[in-house]
Amino acid sequence: MKIFNDIELIDLAIYTNRTLIVTDLHIGYEESLNKQGLMVPRFQFDEIMKRLDSIFKKLKSKKIERIIINGDLKHEFGTISGQEWRNTLKLLDYFSEHCNEVILIKGNHDKILGPIAEKRNVRVLDHYLISTIDENTIKKISINNKSQLKNQSKIKKSFKKINIKNRIEKTIIKTQKNMINKIINKNKSKNNNNILVMHGDKIPSKTLLKGIKTIIIGHEHSAVSVREGPRAELFKAFLVGKWKKYNLIVQPSFNLVTEGTDILKEEVLSPFLKGDLKNFDVIVAGDNLYGFGKVKDL
C-alpha cells in the first residue's frame, strides 16, 4: 500500500527510497515474561523470521540499500539476556544478507545495545535522515553532465606527465565524489521532502526538523480494537496523519507476542500523539493491509 507517493507499507514494515524500516521487535520478550513467572512459549523469533521472509519475497524486485531497526531491538533494559544475545545476532546476520547496511536507532529499551552492535559492526544512531533525492538521477547527472566530463578530461591531461597510474585514478575518483557530493548538498538544501526516522519517545529539535516533510516513528505499538457484536479483537495498525506541519507515520511493532496498545481505549505513549488523534487514518495490518478510515469514525 503506497502513501505519500514514495512510501510503501508492506505488512508491518515500511519501504521507501531503497530503505526498509522495522520497529519494536523486543527480542527476548518471552524470556522476560518467563522470569516473571509467566510460562509463555518462546515462539516469537521463528514467527518474526517467517514474517520477514514474506516481506522480502514481496520486495524481490526492489533494491534495498539499508535496513533500519527503529528502536527497541531487544526487550531487557539493564542487561542482555541469553535469548537476546542469540536471536539479535541471528537477526542482524539475516538482515545483512538482504542489504548493504544495517542501522540501529536507539529506543527507550536500548540502554545496553553497544555490545550487540559491536559484534556485527552495526551503527547505532539517535535518528536517521532519508534524503528523497533519487540516487540514479545523481549518477546520471555525474556521468552525463558535459562540463564534468570536460573537467575529468582536463585532469587526465594534466597528469599525463606523471607516470603513476594509481595517483591519476585516485584523483579522478576523488573529483567524481566531490562533484556528486556538491549535487547532493545543493539539492538537500532545496529539498523539503526528506524523511526523518526516529523511535518516537522524544520530540526532535527544530534544527533536526529543518528540511523534513515526513516523520516515521515506532514506540507506540499502535493497535486498534475492532468490534463485531459482543466480540472485540485487537489488530496492529499504522496511524497516518499530521504532527504540526509534518506528515507523521506511526508504525506498529514487530513484537508478535502482543498486538500492542489500543489507541482507542488506552493512554498513548509517544509525545507525538499527545494531541488529538481523531483525524489520523488507520491502516490495519492483518492478513493484508486494510484502510479503516479515520480514528474518529471507529
VOBA-1610 file (N, C-alpha, C; in pm, whole numbers, padded with zeros to 5 digits, always signed):
BEGIN
Met+00085-00119+00000Met+00000+00000+00000Met+00089+00124+00000Lys+00072+00210-00100Lys+00154+00330-00109Lys+00087+00449-00043Ile+00167+00527+00030Ile+00120+00653+00087Ile+00226+00760+00061Phe+00182+00883+00046Phe+00274+00995+00020Phe+00364+00969-00101Asn+00316+00897-00201Asn+00383+00872-00328Asn+00506+00781-00316Asp+00601+00816-00230Asp+00728+00743-00227Asp+00743+00653-00106Ile+00638+00631-00029Ile+00645+00547+00090Ile+00545+00433+00076Glu+00594+00311+00095Glu+00510+00193+00077Glu+00503+00113+00207Leu+00382+00079+00250Leu+00362-00007+00366Leu+00356-00151+00318Ile+00438-00237+00379Ile+00440-00378+00343Ile+00432-00460+00471Asp+00315-00517+00497Asp+00291-00590+00621Asp+00322-00496+00739Leu+00415-00531+00827Leu+00448-00445+00940Leu+00568-00354+00912Ala+00618-00357+00790Ala+00737-00282+00753Ala+00702-00163+00663Ile+00801-00075+00645Ile+00788+00040+00555Ile+00907+00036+00459Tyr+00878+00057+00330Tyr+00984+00065+00230Tyr+00979+00202+00162Thr+01093+00270+00159Thr+01100+00399+00092Thr+01245+00429+00054Asn+01266+00478-00066Asn+01399+00522-00109Asn+01508+00418-00079Arg+01481+00296-00122Arg+01576+00185-00105Arg+01605+00151+00041Thr+01515+00187+00127Thr+01532+00165+00271Thr+01413+00087+00326Leu+01442-00017+00404Leu+01338-00094+00471Leu+01343-00062+00620Ile+01227-00034+00679Ile+01220+00006+00820Ile+01129-00090+00896Val+01181-00142+01007Val+01100-00219+01102Val+01123-00159+01240Thr+01034-00186+01332Thr+01047-00125+01464Thr+00997-00216+01574Asp+01051-00197+01693Asp+01000-00259+01817Asp+00986-00411+01806Leu+01099-00478+01779Leu+01095-00625+01775Leu+01090-00685+01916His+01152-00617+02011His+01151-00662+02152His+01191-00809+02164Ile+01303-00842+02099Ile+01355-00978+02109Ile+01392-01006+02256Gly+01355-01123+02303Gly+01377-01159+02443Gly+01256-01134+02532Tyr+01146-01091+02472Tyr+01026-01059+02549Tyr+00972-01180+02624Glu+00972-01298+02557Glu+00920-01418+02624Glu+01005-01457+02744Glu+01139-01446+02730Glu+01227-01479+02842Glu+01201-01387+02960Ser+01176-01260+02932Ser+01143-01164+03037Ser+01014-01204+03108Leu+00914-01248+03031Leu+00788-01293+03091Leu+00808-01420+03173Asn+00894-01510+03122Asn+00924-01634+03196Asn+00984-01604+03332Lys+01073-01504+03336Lys+01137-01466+03463Lys+01037-01411+03562Gln+00926-01356+03510Gln+00821-01302+03594Gln+00721-01410+03636Gly+00745-01534+03593Gly+00657-01643+03632Gly+00550-01675+03530Leu+00551-01609+03415Leu+00452-01636+03311Leu+00512-01732+03209Met+00456-01851+03203Met+00512-01955+03117Met+00464-01941+02972Val+00521-01842+02904Val+00489-01815+02765Val+00588-01891+02677Pro+00541-01970+02580Pro+00636-02040+02491Pro+00716-01942+02407Arg+00839-01977+02379Arg+00929-01887+02306Arg+00917-01910+02154Phe+00812-01859+02099Phe+00784-01880+01957Phe+00815-01756+01873Gln+00837-01640+01936Gln+00836-01515+01862Gln+00941-01508+01752Phe+01064-01550+01782Phe+01172-01531+01684Phe+01144-01607+01555Asp+01097-01731+01567Asp+01064-01808+01446Asp+00954-01740+01366Glu+00855-01685+01435Glu+00746-01616+01366Glu+00794-01486+01301Ile+00886-01416+01368Ile+00945-01295+01309Ile+01016-01329+01178Met+01094-01437+01180Met+01171-01474+01061Met+01078-01513+00946Lys+00970-01583+00977Lys+00874-01620+00873Lys+00810-01495+00812Arg+00777-01401+00898Arg+00712-01278+00851Arg+00808-01196+00766Leu+00934-01191+00809Leu+01035-01117+00732Leu+01060-01184+00597Asp+01063-01316+00595Asp+01080-01388+00467Asp+00971-01347+00369Ser+00848-01337+00420Ser+00735-01298+00336Ser+00751-01156+00284Ile+00800-01067+00369Ile+00821-00927+00328Ile+00927-00918+00219Phe+01038-00990+00236Phe+01145-00985+00136Phe+01102-01046+00003Lys+01015-01144+00007Lys+00962-01200-00118Lys+00881-01095-00193Lys+00805-01016-00119Lys+00726-00909-00182Lys+00815-00799-00237Leu+00935-00786-00182Leu+01028-00681-00224Leu+01136-00731-00320Lys+01120-00852-00373Lys+01228-00912-00452Lys+01265-00832-00577Ser+01172-00752-00627Ser+01201-00672-00747Ser+01258-00534-00712Lys+01270-00504-00583Lys+01318-00372-00540Lys+01457-00384-00477Lys+01534-00279-00491Lys+01667-00275-00432Lys+01659-00224-00289Ile+01731-00289-00198Ile+01735-00247-00058Ile+01879-00212-00023Glu+01907-00084-00008Glu+02041-00039+00029Glu+02066-00056+00179Arg+01964-00026+00259Arg+01981-00030+00404Arg+01854-00079+00473Ile+01872-00134+00591Ile+01760-00174+00676Ile+01775-00101+00809Ile+01670-00032+00849Ile+01671+00042+00975Ile+01582-00029+01076Ile+01639-00060+01192Ile+01559-00109+01305Ile+01534+00012+01393Asn+01411+00060+01391Asn+01379+00189+01453Asn+01348+00176+01602Gly+01445+00129+01677Gly+01434+00126+01822Gly+01379-00004+01878Asp+01422-00034+02001Asp+01376-00149+02079Asp+01394-00282+02005Leu+01518-00302+01961Leu+01555-00431+01902Leu+01537-00542+02007Lys+01581-00515+02129Lys+01571-00612+02238Lys+01480-00557+02348His+01445-00643+02443His+01345-00604+02541His+01402-00559+02676Glu+01500-00631+02728Glu+01551-00601+02862Glu+01618-00463+02867Phe+01595-00389+02974Phe+01653-00256+02989Phe+01800-00261+03030Gly+01830-00333+03140Gly+01961-00319+03203Gly+02058-00432+03180Thr+02022-00526+03095Thr+02110-00640+03071Thr+02082-00696+02932Ile+02162-00793+02891Ile+02138-00865+02766Ile+02117-01012+02802Ser+01998-01061+02786Ser+01966-01199+02823Ser+02024-01296+02721Gly+02026-01424+02758Gly+02077-01526+02666Gly+01998-01531+02537Gln+01867-01523+02548Gln+01781-01524+02429Gln+01809-01403+02341Glu+01831-01288+02403Glu+01860-01165+02328Glu+01992-01177+02252Trp+02095-01229+02318Trp+02225-01246+02252Trp+02211-01333+02128Arg+02150-01449+02146Arg+02140-01545+02035Arg+02059-01489+01919Asn+01941-01440+01950Asn+01848-01405+01843Asn+01876-01270+01777Thr+01928-01174+01853Thr+01960-01046+01788Thr+02074-01062+01689Leu+02174-01140+01723Leu+02286-01161+01632Leu+02241-01238+01506Lys+02154-01337+01525Lys+02098-01409+01410Lys+02021-01314+01319Leu+01943-01226+01382Leu+01862-01131+01304Leu+01950-01034+01226Leu+02054-00981+01290Leu+02144-00888+01222Leu+02215-00955+01105Asp+02255-01081+01124Asp+02317-01155+01014Asp+02219-01174+00899Tyr+02096-01205+00932Tyr+01991-01224+00832Tyr+01968-01095+00753Phe+01957-00982+00825Phe+01936-00854+00758Phe+02055-00819+00668Ser+02175-00849+00714Ser+02295-00817+00637Ser+02300-00888+00502Glu+02233-01003+00495Glu+02227-01077+00369Glu+02135-01010+00267His+02050-00918+00314His+01950-00856+00226His+01978-00709+00194Cys+02088-00653+00247Cys+02115-00511+00222Cys+02263-00482+00237Asn+02301-00358+00211Asn+02442-00317+00225Asn+02475-00270+00366Glu+02374-00222+00438Glu+02400-00165+00571Glu+02278-00183+00661Val+02305-00221+00786Val+02200-00229+00888Val+02225-00117+00988Ile+02120-00042+01022Ile+02132+00070+01114Ile+02037+00048+01232Leu+02088+00067+01352Leu+02007+00056+01473Leu+01978+00195+01527Ile+01850+00228+01541Ile+01810+00352+01607Ile+01784+00321+01755Lys+01834+00406+01842Lys+01815+00384+01985Lys+01669+00402+02024Gly+01616+00302+02095Gly+01483+00312+02152Gly+01492+00327+02303Asn+01379+00343+02368Asn+01382+00360+02513Asn+01423+00231+02586His+01413+00115+02520His+01459-00010+02581His+01606-00039+02552Asp+01668+00042+02466Asp+01804+00013+02419Asp+01911+00080+02504Lys+01909+00050+02634Lys+02009+00108+02725Lys+02144+00039+02707Ile+02140-00092+02678Ile+02264-00167+02656Ile+02255-00232+02518Leu+02298-00158+02417Leu+02291-00206+02280Leu+02429-00214+02216Gly+02524-00140+02273Gly+02659-00131+02217Gly+02727-00265+02194Pro+02728-00356+02294Pro+02797-00485+02274Pro+02742-00566+02157Ile+02610-00561+02137Ile+02549-00633+02025Ile+02590-00569+01892Ala+02585-00435+01887Ala+02621-00363+01764Ala+02768-00386+01729Glu+02855-00388+01829Glu+02998-00408+01805Glu+03028-00547+01749Lys+02952-00645+01792Lys+02973-00782+01744Lys+02953-00791+01593Arg+02865-00708+01539Arg+02835-00714+01396Arg+02871-00584+01324Asn+02946-00497+01391Asn+02992-00371+01330Asn+02875-00291+01270Val+02771-00274+01351Val+02650-00204+01309Val+02647-00067+01375Arg+02606+00034+01298Arg+02596+00170+01353Arg+02474+00183+01444Val+02492+00254+01556Val+02381+00287+01647Val+02363+00438+01646Leu+02244+00485+01609Leu+02217+00628+01594Leu+02093+00669+01673Asp+02082+00798+01698Asp+01961+00852+01762Asp+01848+00870+01663His+01882+00887+01537His+01784+00906+01431His+01853+00885+01297Tyr+01775+00878+01190Tyr+01833+00864+01057Tyr+01753+00949+00960Leu+01824+01024+00877Leu+01761+01109+00777Leu+01769+01042+00640Ile+01654+01018+00580Ile+01648+00962+00445Ile+01627+01076+00347Ser+01726+01100+00262Ser+01712+01201+00159Ser+01630+01143+00045Thr+01533+01217-00003Thr+01447+01168-00110Thr+01503+01202-00248Ile+01628+01246-00253Ile+01693+01268-00383Ile+01720+01132-00446Asp+01681+01116-00570Asp+01698+00989-00641Asp+01846+00967-00672Glu+01903+00861-00617Glu+02045+00832-00638Glu+02076+00806-00786Asn+01983+00743-00858Asn+02004+00718-01001Asn+02017+00849-01078Thr+01935+00948-01037Thr+01941+01079-01102Thr+02077+01142-01080Ile+02129+01130-00959Ile+02260+01186-00927Ile+02368+01121-01013Lys+02360+00989-01028Lys+02459+00918-01108Lys+02454+00961-01254Lys+02331+00975-01305Lys+02315+01018-01444Lys+02372+01157-01465Ile+02346+01245-01368Ile+02398+01382-01378Ile+02550+01381-01378Ser+02608+01301-01289Ser+02753+01299-01275Ser+02821+01240-01398Ile+02751+01150-01467Ile+02810+01087-01586Ile+02785+01170-01711Asn+02662+01219-01725Asn+02620+01283-01849Asn+02652+01433-01858Asn+02674+01495-01746Asn+02699+01638-01749Asn+02829+01668-01824Lys+02818+01739-01934Lys+02934+01761-02022Lys+03045+01837-01954Ser+03009+01933-01873Ser+03113+02013-01807Ser+03195+01927-01712Gln+03129+01829-01646Gln+03202+01740-01557Gln+03296+01650-01636Leu+03249+01603-01751Leu+03333+01518-01834Leu+03456+01594-01883Lys+03434+01723-01916Lys+03547+01807-01959Lys+03647+01822-01846Asn+03595+01843-01725Asn+03684+01856-01609Asn+03765+01730-01588Gln+03700+01614-01605Gln+03771+01488-01589Gln+03879+01474-01696Ser+03847+01517-01818Ser+03943+01510-01928Ser+04065+01597-01900Lys+04037+01717-01845Lys+04148+01809-01811Lys+04238+01747-01706Ile+04175+01680-01608Ile+04254+01618-01502Ile+04346+01510-01560Lys+04289+01430-01652Lys+04370+01324-01714Lys+04490+01382-01787Lys+04466+01491-01865Lys+04574+01554-01942Lys+04681+01612-01851Ser+04636+01672-01742Ser+04732+01736-01652Ser+04823+01636-01583Phe+04778+01510-01579Phe+04859+01409-01514Phe+04933+01318-01612Lys+04927+01351-01740Lys+04992+01267-01840Lys+05141+01258-01817Lys+05198+01367-01767Lys+05343+01371-01748Lys+05385+01288-01627Ile+05289+01254-01543Ile+05322+01175-01423Ile+05290+01029-01452Asn+05388+00946-01441Asn+05370+00805-01478Asn+05329+00720-01357Ile+05235+00771-01279Ile+05184+00694-01165Ile+05034+00677-01186Lys+04994+00565-01245Lys+04855+00543-01282Lys+04762+00547-01161Asn+04805+00491-01050Asn+04721+00487-00931Asn+04684+00626-00883Arg+04783+00716-00888Arg+04757+00853-00842Arg+04656+00922-00933Ile+04667+00898-01063Ile+04572+00956-01159Ile+04432+00906-01129Glu+04419+00773-01112Glu+04288+00714-01088Glu+04227+00765-00958Lys+04310+00774-00853Lys+04259+00821-00724Lys+04211+00965-00733Thr+04284+01047-00807Thr+04246+01188-00821Thr+04113+01201-00895Ile+04097+01122-01003Ile+03973+01127-01081Ile+03855+01081-00995Ile+03874+00971-00921Ile+03767+00920-00833Ile+03729+01023-00728Lys+03832+01087-00669Lys+03806+01189-00567Lys+03728+01306-00626Thr+03765+01346-00748Thr+03695+01456-00815Thr+03549+01419-00843Gln+03528+01296-00889Gln+03392+01250-00915Gln+03308+01254-00788Lys+03365+01206-00677Lys+03293+01206-00549Lys+03260+01347-00504Asn+03355+01438-00521Asn+03331+01577-00483Asn+03218+01638-00564Met+03215+01607-00695Met+03108+01659-00782Met+02972+01606-00737Ile+02966+01475-00709Ile+02839+01413-00667Ile+02794+01472-00533Asn+02888+01488-00439Asn+02854+01545-00308Asn+02800+01687-00321Lys+02857+01765-00414Lys+02807+01901-00437Lys+02663+01899-00486Ile+02634+01805-00577Ile+02497+01792-00629Ile+02402+01753-00516Ile+02444+01656-00433Ile+02359+01611-00322Ile+02331+01724-00225Asn+02437+01794-00184Asn+02422+01902-00086Asn+02338+02018-00141Lys+02358+02047-00270Lys+02281+02154-00334Lys+02133+02120-00334Asn+02101+01994-00368Asn+01961+01951-00371Asn+01902+01937-00233Lys+01985+01894-00136Lys+01935+01881+00002Lys+01891+02014+00058Ser+01967+02117+00027Ser+01933+02249+00080Ser+01801+02300+00022Lys+01768+02255-00100Lys+01643+02297-00163Lys+01528+02202-00133Asn+01565+02078-00091Asn+01466+01972-00077Asn+01398+01976+00059Asn+01265+01985+00058Asn+01189+01983+00182Asn+01105+01856+00193Asn+01151+01751+00128Asn+01076+01626+00127Asn+01148+01514+00201Asn+01250+01547+00279Asn+01327+01444+00347Asn+01244+01374+00455Ile+01286+01251+00488Ile+01214+01168+00584Ile+01302+01148+00707Leu+01247+01175+00823Leu+01319+01156+00949Leu+01267+01029+01016Val+01359+00937+01042Val+01324+00812+01111Val+01379+00821+01253Met+01291+00814+01352Met+01332+00817+01492Met+01234+00734+01574His+01276+00693+01693His+01195+00596+01766His+01059+00652+01807Gly+01056+00777+01853Gly+00928+00838+01885Gly+00903+00862+02032Asp+01002+00832+02115Asp+00986+00856+02259Asp+01027+00998+02298Lys+01087+01071+02203Lys+01129+01209+02228Lys+01093+01297+02108Ile+01068+01425+02134Ile+01040+01522+02028Ile+01172+01574+01972Pro+01189+01579+01841Pro+01315+01628+01782Pro+01331+01779+01795Ser+01454+01825+01785Ser+01483+01968+01790Ser+01440+02036+01661Lys+01425+02167+01665Lys+01389+02244+01546Lys+01496+02232+01438Thr+01621+02225+01481Thr+01732+02212+01385Thr+01721+02080+01308Leu+01689+01973+01380Leu+01677+01842+01317Leu+01561+01837+01218Leu+01458+01916+01244Leu+01338+01914+01159Leu+01351+01998+01032Lys+01462+02069+01018Lys+01481+02153+00900Lys+01487+02066+00774Gly+01404+02097+00677Gly+01402+02024+00551Gly+01324+01894+00556Ile+01256+01868+00668Ile+01182+01743+00684Ile+01036+01761+00642Lys+00984+01662+00571Lys+00842+01663+00536Lys+00765+01553+00610Thr+00832+01438+00629Thr+00766+01322+00689Thr+00850+01266+00803Ile+00783+01228+00911Ile+00848+01165+01026Ile+00790+01026+01042Ile+00878+00927+01060Ile+00835+00789+01084Ile+00879+00750+01225Ile+00784+00706+01307Ile+00816+00665+01444Ile+00759+00526+01473Gly+00813+00467+01579Gly+00758+00344+01635Gly+00713+00376+01777His+00763+00299+01873His+00746+00324+02016His+00604+00300+02068Glu+00504+00341+01991Glu+00367+00338+02041Glu+00307+00198+02042His+00359+00109+01958His+00299-00026+01942His+00151-00009+01906Ser+00124+00075+01810Ser-00013+00117+01779Ser-00101+00000+01733Ala-00222-00004+01788Ala-00320-00107+01754Ala-00459-00048+01774Val-00558-00109+01711Val-00697-00067+01731Val-00785-00189+01754Ser-00888-00171+01833Ser-00984-00279+01858Ser-01100-00266+01761Val-01137-00376+01701Val-01248-00380+01607Val-01358-00466+01669Arg-01476-00410+01680Arg-01586-00481+01747Arg-01687-00530+01645Glu-01730-00653+01663Glu-01839-00710+01584Glu-01934-00779+01680Gly-02047-00715+01706Gly-02140-00766+01805Gly-02075-00759+01943Pro-02084-00865+02021Pro-02024-00864+02156Pro-01873-00888+02156Arg-01820-00925+02040Arg-01679-00963+02032Arg-01594-00848+01981Ala-01480-00824+02048Ala-01384-00722+02005Ala-01247-00788+01987Glu-01179-00752+01878Glu-01047-00808+01851Glu-00948-00696+01825Leu-00827-00711+01877Leu-00724-00608+01865Leu-00632-00641+01748Phe-00603-00537+01665Phe-00516-00554+01549Phe-00405-00450+01550Lys-00286-00492+01509Lys-00178-00396+01486Lys-00220-00300+01375Ala-00179-00173+01388Ala-00224-00075+01289Ala-00124+00038+01271Phe-00109+00083+01146Phe-00038+00206+01116Phe-00132+00323+01143Leu-00077+00433+01190Leu-00151+00559+01201Leu-00082+00659+01109Val-00160+00725+01026Val-00104+00821+00929Val-00179+00952+00944Gly-00105+01057+00980Gly-00170+01186+00999Gly-00069+01299+01001Lys-00098+01400+01081Lys-00014+01519+01089Lys+00031+01543+01233Trp+00158+01580+01245Trp+00209+01636+01370Trp+00265+01773+01335Lys+00198+01876+01386Lys+00228+02013+01344Lys+00214+02019+01192Lys+00317+02062+01120Lys+00307+02074+00974Lys+00363+01951+00902Tyr+00406+01851+00977Tyr+00475+01736+00920Tyr+00382+01616+00904Asn+00404+01540+00798Asn+00339+01410+00787Asn+00395+01319+00896Leu+00310+01245+00962Leu+00356+01153+01066Leu+00301+01014+01038Ile+00393+00918+01036Ile+00355+00777+01022Ile+00396+00705+01150Val+00298+00644+01215Val+00325+00565+01336Val+00321+00419+01294Gln+00434+00352+01311Gln+00449+00215+01263Gln+00421+00117+01375Pro+00342+00011+01350Pro+00315-00087+01455Pro+00438-00171+01486Ser+00438-00232+01602Ser+00554-00309+01647Ser+00567-00441+01572Phe+00690-00492+01567Phe+00716-00624+01512Phe+00725-00727+01625Asn+00681-00688+01744Asn+00669-00782+01856Asn+00543-00864+01833Leu+00560-00993+01808Leu+00448-01078+01769Leu+00385-01152+01887Val+00434-01125+02007Val+00373-01186+02126Val+00246-01112+02164Thr+00245-00982+02140Thr+00130-00899+02175Thr+00094-00807+02059Glu-00033-00773+02047Glu-00077-00686+01938Glu-00034-00541+01959Gly-00033-00495+02085Gly+00011-00358+02111Gly-00087-00280+02197Thr-00079-00148+02186Thr-00160-00056+02265Thr-00283-00012+02186Asp-00400-00033+02243Asp-00524+00008+02178Asp-00540+00159+02191Ile-00514+00230+02082Ile-00517+00377+02088Ile-00660+00431+02106Leu-00758+00344+02090Leu-00898+00387+02110Leu-00937+00385+02257Lys-00861+00310+02338Lys-00900+00292+02479Lys-00791+00328+02578Glu-00665+00310+02538Glu-00554+00327+02632Glu-00481+00459+02609Glu-00412+00502+02712Glu-00335+00627+02702Glu-00215+00607+02610Val-00194+00701+02519Val-00083+00689+02425Val+00050+00717+02495Leu+00157+00660+02440Leu+00290+00672+02500Leu+00374+00783+02437Ser+00369+00794+02305Ser+00458+00886+02234Ser+00413+01031+02251Pro+00509+01122+02277Pro+00474+01264+02285Pro+00422+01320+02152Phe+00450+01250+02042Phe+00397+01292+01912Phe+00244+01278+01906Leu+00189+01192+01992Leu+00047+01158+01983Leu-00034+01211+02100Lys+00022+01304+02175Lys-00049+01357+02292Lys-00163+01452+02255Gly-00168+01494+02128Gly-00276+01581+02084Gly-00398+01500+02040Asp-00476+01556+01953Asp-00599+01494+01905Asp-00568+01397+01790Leu-00609+01272+01806Leu-00581+01170+01705Leu-00697+01146+01609Lys-00806+01220+01626Lys-00929+01185+01555Lys-00915+01190+01402Asn-00823+01272+01350Asn-00808+01283+01205Asn-00699+01194+01146Phe-00640+01109+01230Phe-00540+01015+01180Phe-00611+00902+01105Asp-00552+00862+00993Asp-00601+00745+00920Asp-00547+00619+00984Val-00631+00517+00990Val-00594+00389+01048Val-00580+00286+00937Ile-00464+00219+00931Ile-00442+00111+00834Ile-00408-00014+00914Val-00500-00107+00917Val-00485-00228+00996Val-00397-00328+00921Ala-00302-00388+00995Ala-00213-00489+00938Ala-00257-00626+00987Gly-00340-00692+00907Gly-00385-00827+00938Gly-00325-00923+00838Asp-00408-01006+00775Asp-00358-01093+00669Asp-00322-01011+00545Asn-00370-00886+00543Asn-00337-00789+00440Asn-00343-00652+00506Leu-00325-00546+00430Leu-00339-00410+00484Leu-00476-00356+00446Tyr-00547-00302+00547Tyr-00683-00255+00525Tyr-00699-00112+00578Gly-00746-00023+00492Gly-00776+00112+00536Gly-00907+00114+00615Phe-00901+00161+00738Phe-01018+00161+00826Phe-01075+00301+00846Gly-01027+00398+00766Gly-01078+00533+00781Gly-01013+00608+00894Lys-01080+00710+00941Lys-01027+00797+01047Lys-01052+00737+01186Val-00965+00776+01278Val-00983+00732+01418Val-01119+00774+01471Lys-01163+00894+01434Lys-01289+00946+01486Lys-01410+00864+01441Asp-01394+00784+01334Asp-01504+00703+01283Asp-01508+00563+01341Leu-01407+00528+01420Leu-01401+00392+01476Leu-01473+00386+01611
//
